[in-house]
Amino acid sequence: MSIEEDRINAGRAVVAKWLSDEVRSVVATARQILEPRLEPGERVRAQLPDGTVIGAVTISKAAEIASVTDERALLEWVKQNAPTEIVESVNPAFVEVLKRQAKAHGFAHTPDGEIIPGVELRTGAASYRPTVDKDAVPALRAKLAELIADGLLELEAS
């Protein structure tokens, strides 16, 4: 693959990223307008300006969710009534401290320098990130309008 092909593919990725961000913004705005107007269990038919029905938007009924509201009371009850259900674990906050220490020093250690086993520093995966040049947005909008006008997306431009 040539450098020119890489640049064109990078261009595709950036256009797709920009378009995805634009669509996400439209979705969020439509939700912000519509959601407060609907009651749980209500359904509104979705249509295009020409009247073509394309789906629906529904607000689900609220689910019942069980949750622990008093961790200590539950723990005391389990100790008394189901002690085999107690598990031993390291405090998650302490694990986070050890991980931060490993990031800072290459390993987790005690104040006197003893290396703490079971915590390792690893190299994660590199991330792929298309980014849109803000100055390119007008050109992207014009290109999208052109594609819509040509009928490629077969949606009305707003």
C-alpha positions in Angstrom: 0.0 0.0 0.0 1.3 3.5 -0.9 1.5 6.5 1.3 -1.2 8.1 -0.8 -3.5 5.1 -0.2 -2.8 5.3 3.5 -3.8 9.0 3.4 -7.0 8.3 1.6 -7.9 5.6 4.0 -7.0 7.9 6.9 -9.3 10.4 5.2 -12.1 7.8 5.2 -11.6 7.1 8.9 -11.7 10.8 9.8 -14.8 11.4 7.7 -16.5 8.4 9.3 -15.5 9.6 12.8 -16.8 13.1 12.1 -20.1 11.7 10.6 -20.4 9.4 13.7 -19.9 12.4 16.0 -22.5 14.4 14.1 -25.0 11.5 14.2 -24.4 11.0 17.9 -25.1 14.7 18.4 -28.4 14.4 16.5 -29.4 11.3 18.4 -28.6 13.0 21.7 -30.6 16.2 20.8 -33.6 14.2 19.6 -33.6 12.2 22.8 -33.3 15.3 24.9 -36.3 16.7 23.2 -38.5 13.6 23.0 -37.7 11.6 26.1 -39.2 14.0 28.6 -42.4 14.1 26.6 -43.0 10.3 26.8 -44.4 8.2 29.7 -43.0 4.7 30.5 -44.4 2.2 28.2 -45.4 4.8 25.6 -44.5 4.4 21.9 -44.3 7.1 19.2 -44.2 6.2 15.5 -41.1 7.5 13.8 -41.5 9.0 10.3 -39.7 11.0 7.7 -41.0 14.5 6.7 -42.7 12.9 3.7 -44.7 10.6 6.0 -42.7 7.4 5.4 -42.9 5.4 8.6 -39.4 4.2 9.6 -39.7 2.8 13.1 -40.7 3.9 16.5 -39.3 5.3 19.8 -40.4 3.6 23.0 -39.8 4.4 26.6 -39.5 1.1 28.5 -41.3 0.6 31.7 -39.0 1.0 34.7 -37.4 -2.3 35.7 -37.3 -3.4 39.3 -33.7 -3.7 40.5 -32.5 -5.4 43.6 -29.6 -3.7 45.3 -27.7 -3.9 48.6 -28.5 -0.8 50.6 -26.6 -1.7 53.9 -23.4 -3.7 53.2 -22.6 -4.0 56.9 -26.0 -5.3 57.9 -25.8 -7.9 55.1 -22.3 -8.9 56.0 -23.3 -9.4 59.7 -26.3 -11.5 58.6 -24.2 -13.7 56.3 -21.6 -14.2 59.0 -24.3 -15.5 61.3 -26.4 -17.4 58.8 -24.3 -18.4 55.8 -20.6 -18.1 56.8 -19.5 -20.3 53.9 -20.6 -17.5 51.6 -18.0 -15.1 52.9 -15.0 -14.6 50.5 -11.6 -13.2 51.2 -10.5 -10.4 48.9 -8.1 -7.4 48.8 -9.7 -4.0 49.2 -10.2 -2.6 45.6 -9.0 0.9 46.8 -5.7 -0.6 48.0 -5.3 -2.5 44.7 -5.7 0.8 42.9 -3.0 2.3 45.1 -0.6 -0.6 44.2 -1.4 -0.2 40.5 -0.6 3.5 40.6 2.6 2.7 42.4 3.6 0.2 39.8 2.9 2.8 37.1 5.0 5.3 38.8 7.9 3.1 39.8 7.7 0.0 37.5 6.6 -2.2 40.4 4.6 -2.1 43.6 6.6 -2.0 46.8 6.5 -1.5 50.6 8.0 1.6 52.2 11.2 -0.4 53.0 11.5 -1.5 49.3 10.1 -5.0 49.4 8.5 -5.8 46.0 4.8 -6.7 46.4 4.0 -9.9 44.4 1.0 -10.2 42.1 1.1 -6.6 40.7 2.9 -6.1 37.4 3.3 -3.3 35.0 2.4 -4.3 31.4 2.4 -2.4 28.1 -1.2 -2.1 26.8 -2.3 -2.0 23.2 -1.8 1.1 21.1 -5.1 2.8 20.3 -6.4 3.8 16.9 -7.8 7.4 16.9 -9.1 9.3 13.9 -9.3 12.9 14.8 -11.2 15.6 12.9 -9.4 18.9 12.1 -11.9 21.5 13.3 -11.0 23.7 10.3 -12.1 20.9 8.0 -15.7 20.7 9.4 -17.1 23.2 6.8 -15.7 21.1 4.0 -17.0 17.9 5.5 -20.5 19.5 5.9 -20.4 20.6 2.2 -19.3 17.2 1.1 -22.1 15.5 3.1 -24.7 18.0 1.7 -23.4 17.1 -1.8 -23.8 13.4 -1.1 -27.3 13.9 0.2 -28.2 16.1 -2.8 -26.9 13.4 -5.1 -29.2 10.9 -3.5 -26.4 8.8 -2.2 -27.9 8.7 1.4 -31.5 9.2 0.2 -32.3 11.3 3.2 -33.6 14.9 3.2 -31.0 17.5 4.1 -31.9 19.7 7.1 
